[in-house]
Amino acid sequence: MADEFRIAGVKVKTPYLPLTFREFDISKRNRVASGKMVGDVIATKKRIDVTWKMLKDDEFKLILDTIRANKPYFQVEYPGPGGQQTMICYNGDISATMGSKINGVRYWEEVTIPFIEQ
């Protein structure tokens, strides 16, 4: 199962590499009477921006249908630092560029979806 990409347990086409990994802190910050900023880090979360190139129409539809059927939160399995990783997430804005038909099959030139940890 190494280097597979799954959404809610459904294996989808392997994304275009590289995957873009981000890690960010969620914090609560406030200014005190002296004007100094104080705060706490509440959690550290991950975001993975995934891009597919030249997706067939049915491959793109499988990705969309799987996300829609499992909203608001679903599991994503992906190749990450140290091996296969899993996270519970939601998706950000889905960006897709429609391509042309080749032998009667519609292709999407580029599809990008950010997956953001819950």
Rosetta constraint file for C-alpha pairs under 8 A:
AtomPair CA 2 CA 79 HARMONIC 7.05 0.50
AtomPair CA 2 CA 83 HARMONIC 7.28 0.50
AtomPair CA 2 CA 84 HARMONIC 6.09 0.50
AtomPair CA 3 CA 78 HARMONIC 6.51 0.50
AtomPair CA 3 CA 79 HARMONIC 4.73 0.50
AtomPair CA 3 CA 83 HARMONIC 7.71 0.50
AtomPair CA 3 CA 84 HARMONIC 6.42 0.50
AtomPair CA 4 CA 11 HARMONIC 7.12 0.50
AtomPair CA 4 CA 14 HARMONIC 6.48 0.50
AtomPair CA 4 CA 77 HARMONIC 7.25 0.50
AtomPair CA 4 CA 78 HARMONIC 6.05 0.50
AtomPair CA 4 CA 79 HARMONIC 6.62 0.50
AtomPair CA 4 CA 84 HARMONIC 7.85 0.50
AtomPair CA 5 CA 11 HARMONIC 5.98 0.50
AtomPair CA 5 CA 12 HARMONIC 6.07 0.50
AtomPair CA 5 CA 13 HARMONIC 7.20 0.50
AtomPair CA 5 CA 14 HARMONIC 5.96 0.50
AtomPair CA 5 CA 15 HARMONIC 7.37 0.50
AtomPair CA 5 CA 76 HARMONIC 7.33 0.50
AtomPair CA 5 CA 77 HARMONIC 5.51 0.50
AtomPair CA 5 CA 78 HARMONIC 4.78 0.50
AtomPair CA 5 CA 79 HARMONIC 7.20 0.50
AtomPair CA 6 CA 10 HARMONIC 5.07 0.50
AtomPair CA 6 CA 11 HARMONIC 4.36 0.50
AtomPair CA 6 CA 12 HARMONIC 5.81 0.50
AtomPair CA 6 CA 76 HARMONIC 5.60 0.50
AtomPair CA 6 CA 77 HARMONIC 5.00 0.50
AtomPair CA 6 CA 78 HARMONIC 6.77 0.50
AtomPair CA 7 CA 11 HARMONIC 6.63 0.50
AtomPair CA 7 CA 12 HARMONIC 7.21 0.50
AtomPair CA 7 CA 63 HARMONIC 7.59 0.50
AtomPair CA 7 CA 66 HARMONIC 6.87 0.50
AtomPair CA 7 CA 67 HARMONIC 7.21 0.50
AtomPair CA 7 CA 74 HARMONIC 7.19 0.50
AtomPair CA 7 CA 75 HARMONIC 6.03 0.50
AtomPair CA 7 CA 76 HARMONIC 4.71 0.50
AtomPair CA 7 CA 77 HARMONIC 6.65 0.50
AtomPair CA 8 CA 66 HARMONIC 7.04 0.50
AtomPair CA 8 CA 67 HARMONIC 7.71 0.50
AtomPair CA 8 CA 70 HARMONIC 7.02 0.50
AtomPair CA 8 CA 74 HARMONIC 5.49 0.50
AtomPair CA 8 CA 75 HARMONIC 4.86 0.50
AtomPair CA 8 CA 76 HARMONIC 6.11 0.50
AtomPair CA 9 CA 75 HARMONIC 7.20 0.50
AtomPair CA 9 CA 76 HARMONIC 7.54 0.50
AtomPair CA 9 CA 77 HARMONIC 7.85 0.50
AtomPair CA 10 CA 66 HARMONIC 7.46 0.50
AtomPair CA 12 CA 59 HARMONIC 7.25 0.50
AtomPair CA 12 CA 62 HARMONIC 7.48 0.50
AtomPair CA 12 CA 63 HARMONIC 6.76 0.50
AtomPair CA 13 CA 59 HARMONIC 6.93 0.50
AtomPair CA 14 CA 52 HARMONIC 7.61 0.50
AtomPair CA 15 CA 19 HARMONIC 7.72 0.50
AtomPair CA 15 CA 50 HARMONIC 6.54 0.50
AtomPair CA 15 CA 51 HARMONIC 5.77 0.50
AtomPair CA 15 CA 52 HARMONIC 4.73 0.50
AtomPair CA 15 CA 53 HARMONIC 7.51 0.50
AtomPair CA 16 CA 50 HARMONIC 7.53 0.50
AtomPair CA 16 CA 51 HARMONIC 5.56 0.50
AtomPair CA 16 CA 52 HARMONIC 4.97 0.50
AtomPair CA 16 CA 53 HARMONIC 6.16 0.50
AtomPair CA 17 CA 51 HARMONIC 7.65 0.50
AtomPair CA 19 CA 48 HARMONIC 6.84 0.50
AtomPair CA 19 CA 49 HARMONIC 6.23 0.50
AtomPair CA 19 CA 50 HARMONIC 5.53 0.50
AtomPair CA 19 CA 51 HARMONIC 7.22 0.50
AtomPair CA 20 CA 48 HARMONIC 5.56 0.50
AtomPair CA 20 CA 49 HARMONIC 5.05 0.50
AtomPair CA 20 CA 50 HARMONIC 6.74 0.50
AtomPair CA 21 CA 46 HARMONIC 7.29 0.50
AtomPair CA 21 CA 47 HARMONIC 5.98 0.50
AtomPair CA 21 CA 48 HARMONIC 4.71 0.50
AtomPair CA 21 CA 49 HARMONIC 6.64 0.50
AtomPair CA 22 CA 46 HARMONIC 5.69 0.50
AtomPair CA 22 CA 47 HARMONIC 5.02 0.50
AtomPair CA 22 CA 48 HARMONIC 6.21 0.50
AtomPair CA 23 CA 44 HARMONIC 6.85 0.50
AtomPair CA 23 CA 45 HARMONIC 5.66 0.50
AtomPair CA 23 CA 46 HARMONIC 4.47 0.50
AtomPair CA 23 CA 47 HARMONIC 6.22 0.50
AtomPair CA 24 CA 44 HARMONIC 5.61 0.50
AtomPair CA 24 CA 45 HARMONIC 5.47 0.50
AtomPair CA 24 CA 46 HARMONIC 6.43 0.50
AtomPair CA 25 CA 41 HARMONIC 6.40 0.50
AtomPair CA 25 CA 42 HARMONIC 7.40 0.50
AtomPair CA 25 CA 43 HARMONIC 5.83 0.50
AtomPair CA 25 CA 44 HARMONIC 4.36 0.50
AtomPair CA 25 CA 45 HARMONIC 6.28 0.50
AtomPair CA 26 CA 41 HARMONIC 5.95 0.50
AtomPair CA 26 CA 42 HARMONIC 5.57 0.50
AtomPair CA 26 CA 43 HARMONIC 5.28 0.50
AtomPair CA 26 CA 44 HARMONIC 6.08 0.50
AtomPair CA 26 CA 45 HARMONIC 7.42 0.50
AtomPair CA 27 CA 39 HARMONIC 6.83 0.50
AtomPair CA 27 CA 40 HARMONIC 5.54 0.50
AtomPair CA 27 CA 41 HARMONIC 4.28 0.50
AtomPair CA 27 CA 42 HARMONIC 5.16 0.50
AtomPair CA 27 CA 43 HARMONIC 7.09 0.50
AtomPair CA 28 CA 39 HARMONIC 5.34 0.50
AtomPair CA 28 CA 40 HARMONIC 5.46 0.50
AtomPair CA 28 CA 41 HARMONIC 6.56 0.50
AtomPair CA 28 CA 42 HARMONIC 6.92 0.50
AtomPair CA 29 CA 37 HARMONIC 6.77 0.50
AtomPair CA 29 CA 38 HARMONIC 5.63 0.50
AtomPair CA 29 CA 39 HARMONIC 4.05 0.50
AtomPair CA 29 CA 40 HARMONIC 6.60 0.50
AtomPair CA 30 CA 37 HARMONIC 5.71 0.50
AtomPair CA 30 CA 38 HARMONIC 5.52 0.50
AtomPair CA 30 CA 39 HARMONIC 6.12 0.50
AtomPair CA 31 CA 35 HARMONIC 5.42 0.50
AtomPair CA 31 CA 36 HARMONIC 5.44 0.50
AtomPair CA 31 CA 37 HARMONIC 4.45 0.50
AtomPair CA 31 CA 38 HARMONIC 6.07 0.50
AtomPair CA 32 CA 36 HARMONIC 5.66 0.50
AtomPair CA 32 CA 37 HARMONIC 6.55 0.50
AtomPair CA 32 CA 38 HARMONIC 7.16 0.50
AtomPair CA 45 CA 116 HARMONIC 7.74 0.50
AtomPair CA 45 CA 117 HARMONIC 5.77 0.50
AtomPair CA 45 CA 118 HARMONIC 7.73 0.50
AtomPair CA 46 CA 116 HARMONIC 6.17 0.50
AtomPair CA 46 CA 117 HARMONIC 5.38 0.50
AtomPair CA 47 CA 114 HARMONIC 6.71 0.50
AtomPair CA 47 CA 115 HARMONIC 5.58 0.50
AtomPair CA 47 CA 116 HARMONIC 4.42 0.50
AtomPair CA 47 CA 117 HARMONIC 6.12 0.50
AtomPair CA 48 CA 114 HARMONIC 5.63 0.50
AtomPair CA 48 CA 115 HARMONIC 5.22 0.50
AtomPair CA 48 CA 116 HARMONIC 6.61 0.50
AtomPair CA 49 CA 112 HARMONIC 6.87 0.50
AtomPair CA 49 CA 113 HARMONIC 5.83 0.50
AtomPair CA 49 CA 114 HARMONIC 4.17 0.50
AtomPair CA 49 CA 115 HARMONIC 6.25 0.50
AtomPair CA 50 CA 112 HARMONIC 5.54 0.50
AtomPair CA 50 CA 113 HARMONIC 5.37 0.50
AtomPair CA 50 CA 114 HARMONIC 6.06 0.50
AtomPair CA 50 CA 115 HARMONIC 7.60 0.50
AtomPair CA 51 CA 110 HARMONIC 6.79 0.50
AtomPair CA 51 CA 111 HARMONIC 5.49 0.50
AtomPair CA 51 CA 112 HARMONIC 4.29 0.50
AtomPair CA 51 CA 113 HARMONIC 6.55 0.50
AtomPair CA 52 CA 110 HARMONIC 5.70 0.50
AtomPair CA 52 CA 111 HARMONIC 5.17 0.50
AtomPair CA 52 CA 112 HARMONIC 6.48 0.50
AtomPair CA 53 CA 108 HARMONIC 7.10 0.50
AtomPair CA 53 CA 109 HARMONIC 5.36 0.50
AtomPair CA 53 CA 110 HARMONIC 4.52 0.50
AtomPair CA 53 CA 111 HARMONIC 6.49 0.50
AtomPair CA 54 CA 99 HARMONIC 7.91 0.50
AtomPair CA 54 CA 107 HARMONIC 5.67 0.50
AtomPair CA 54 CA 108 HARMONIC 5.26 0.50
AtomPair CA 54 CA 109 HARMONIC 4.49 0.50
AtomPair CA 54 CA 110 HARMONIC 6.17 0.50
AtomPair CA 55 CA 59 HARMONIC 5.98 0.50
AtomPair CA 55 CA 60 HARMONIC 6.06 0.50
AtomPair CA 55 CA 107 HARMONIC 5.47 0.50
AtomPair CA 55 CA 108 HARMONIC 5.07 0.50
AtomPair CA 55 CA 109 HARMONIC 6.66 0.50
AtomPair CA 55 CA 110 HARMONIC 7.33 0.50
AtomPair CA 55 CA 111 HARMONIC 7.69 0.50
AtomPair CA 56 CA 60 HARMONIC 6.38 0.50
AtomPair CA 56 CA 105 HARMONIC 6.89 0.50
AtomPair CA 56 CA 106 HARMONIC 6.04 0.50
AtomPair CA 56 CA 107 HARMONIC 4.56 0.50
AtomPair CA 56 CA 108 HARMONIC 6.33 0.50
AtomPair CA 57 CA 61 HARMONIC 6.12 0.50
AtomPair CA 57 CA 105 HARMONIC 7.11 0.50
AtomPair CA 57 CA 106 HARMONIC 5.34 0.50
AtomPair CA 57 CA 107 HARMONIC 5.63 0.50
AtomPair CA 57 CA 108 HARMONIC 6.72 0.50
AtomPair CA 58 CA 62 HARMONIC 6.12 0.50
AtomPair CA 59 CA 63 HARMONIC 6.54 0.50
AtomPair CA 60 CA 64 HARMONIC 6.29 0.50
AtomPair CA 60 CA 108 HARMONIC 7.69 0.50
AtomPair CA 61 CA 65 HARMONIC 5.87 0.50
AtomPair CA 62 CA 66 HARMONIC 5.99 0.50
AtomPair CA 63 CA 67 HARMONIC 6.28 0.50
AtomPair CA 64 CA 68 HARMONIC 6.08 0.50
AtomPair CA 65 CA 69 HARMONIC 6.00 0.50
AtomPair CA 66 CA 70 HARMONIC 6.34 0.50
AtomPair CA 67 CA 71 HARMONIC 6.15 0.50
AtomPair CA 67 CA 74 HARMONIC 7.60 0.50
AtomPair CA 67 CA 91 HARMONIC 7.96 0.50
AtomPair CA 70 CA 74 HARMONIC 5.81 0.50
AtomPair CA 71 CA 90 HARMONIC 7.29 0.50
AtomPair CA 72 CA 90 HARMONIC 6.18 0.50
AtomPair CA 73 CA 88 HARMONIC 6.41 0.50
AtomPair CA 73 CA 89 HARMONIC 5.32 0.50
AtomPair CA 73 CA 90 HARMONIC 4.98 0.50
AtomPair CA 73 CA 118 HARMONIC 7.24 0.50
AtomPair CA 74 CA 88 HARMONIC 5.42 0.50
AtomPair CA 74 CA 89 HARMONIC 5.58 0.50
AtomPair CA 74 CA 90 HARMONIC 6.47 0.50
AtomPair CA 75 CA 86 HARMONIC 6.78 0.50
AtomPair CA 75 CA 87 HARMONIC 5.60 0.50
AtomPair CA 75 CA 88 HARMONIC 4.41 0.50
AtomPair CA 75 CA 89 HARMONIC 6.18 0.50
AtomPair CA 76 CA 86 HARMONIC 5.66 0.50
AtomPair CA 76 CA 87 HARMONIC 5.51 0.50
AtomPair CA 76 CA 88 HARMONIC 6.38 0.50
AtomPair CA 76 CA 89 HARMONIC 7.04 0.50
AtomPair CA 77 CA 84 HARMONIC 6.85 0.50
AtomPair CA 77 CA 85 HARMONIC 5.58 0.50
AtomPair CA 77 CA 86 HARMONIC 4.45 0.50
AtomPair CA 77 CA 87 HARMONIC 6.72 0.50
AtomPair CA 78 CA 84 HARMONIC 5.67 0.50
AtomPair CA 78 CA 85 HARMONIC 5.36 0.50
AtomPair CA 78 CA 86 HARMONIC 6.50 0.50
AtomPair CA 79 CA 83 HARMONIC 5.71 0.50
AtomPair CA 79 CA 84 HARMONIC 4.46 0.50
AtomPair CA 79 CA 85 HARMONIC 5.94 0.50
AtomPair CA 80 CA 84 HARMONIC 5.68 0.50
AtomPair CA 80 CA 85 HARMONIC 5.65 0.50
AtomPair CA 81 CA 85 HARMONIC 7.84 0.50
AtomPair CA 87 CA 117 HARMONIC 6.39 0.50
AtomPair CA 88 CA 117 HARMONIC 5.80 0.50
AtomPair CA 88 CA 118 HARMONIC 5.86 0.50
AtomPair CA 89 CA 115 HARMONIC 6.05 0.50
AtomPair CA 89 CA 116 HARMONIC 5.14 0.50
AtomPair CA 89 CA 117 HARMONIC 4.19 0.50
AtomPair CA 89 CA 118 HARMONIC 4.73 0.50
AtomPair CA 90 CA 115 HARMONIC 5.78 0.50
AtomPair CA 90 CA 116 HARMONIC 5.49 0.50
AtomPair CA 90 CA 117 HARMONIC 6.63 0.50
AtomPair CA 90 CA 118 HARMONIC 6.55 0.50
AtomPair CA 91 CA 113 HARMONIC 6.68 0.50
AtomPair CA 91 CA 114 HARMONIC 5.66 0.50
AtomPair CA 91 CA 115 HARMONIC 4.61 0.50
AtomPair CA 91 CA 116 HARMONIC 6.06 0.50
AtomPair CA 92 CA 113 HARMONIC 6.43 0.50
AtomPair CA 92 CA 114 HARMONIC 5.07 0.50
AtomPair CA 92 CA 115 HARMONIC 6.25 0.50
AtomPair CA 92 CA 116 HARMONIC 7.01 0.50
AtomPair CA 93 CA 113 HARMONIC 6.52 0.50
AtomPair CA 93 CA 114 HARMONIC 6.96 0.50
AtomPair CA 94 CA 111 HARMONIC 7.31 0.50
AtomPair CA 94 CA 112 HARMONIC 5.99 0.50
AtomPair CA 94 CA 113 HARMONIC 4.90 0.50
AtomPair CA 94 CA 114 HARMONIC 7.38 0.50
AtomPair CA 95 CA 110 HARMONIC 7.99 0.50
AtomPair CA 95 CA 111 HARMONIC 5.64 0.50
AtomPair CA 95 CA 112 HARMONIC 5.18 0.50
AtomPair CA 95 CA 113 HARMONIC 6.57 0.50
AtomPair CA 96 CA 108 HARMONIC 6.85 0.50
AtomPair CA 96 CA 109 HARMONIC 7.61 0.50
AtomPair CA 96 CA 110 HARMONIC 5.69 0.50
AtomPair CA 96 CA 111 HARMONIC 4.27 0.50
AtomPair CA 96 CA 112 HARMONIC 6.43 0.50
AtomPair CA 97 CA 108 HARMONIC 5.76 0.50
AtomPair CA 97 CA 109 HARMONIC 5.55 0.50
AtomPair CA 97 CA 110 HARMONIC 5.31 0.50
AtomPair CA 97 CA 111 HARMONIC 6.45 0.50
AtomPair CA 98 CA 107 HARMONIC 6.66 0.50
AtomPair CA 98 CA 108 HARMONIC 4.45 0.50
AtomPair CA 98 CA 109 HARMONIC 5.83 0.50
AtomPair CA 98 CA 110 HARMONIC 7.49 0.50
AtomPair CA 99 CA 106 HARMONIC 7.01 0.50
AtomPair CA 99 CA 107 HARMONIC 5.21 0.50
AtomPair CA 99 CA 108 HARMONIC 4.82 0.50
AtomPair CA 99 CA 109 HARMONIC 5.00 0.50
AtomPair CA 100 CA 106 HARMONIC 5.91 0.50
AtomPair CA 100 CA 107 HARMONIC 5.85 0.50
AtomPair CA 100 CA 108 HARMONIC 7.56 0.50
AtomPair CA 101 CA 105 HARMONIC 5.05 0.50
AtomPair CA 101 CA 106 HARMONIC 4.29 0.50
AtomPair CA 101 CA 107 HARMONIC 6.07 0.50
AtomPair CA 102 CA 106 HARMONIC 6.57 0.50
AtomPair CA 102 CA 107 HARMONIC 7.42 0.50
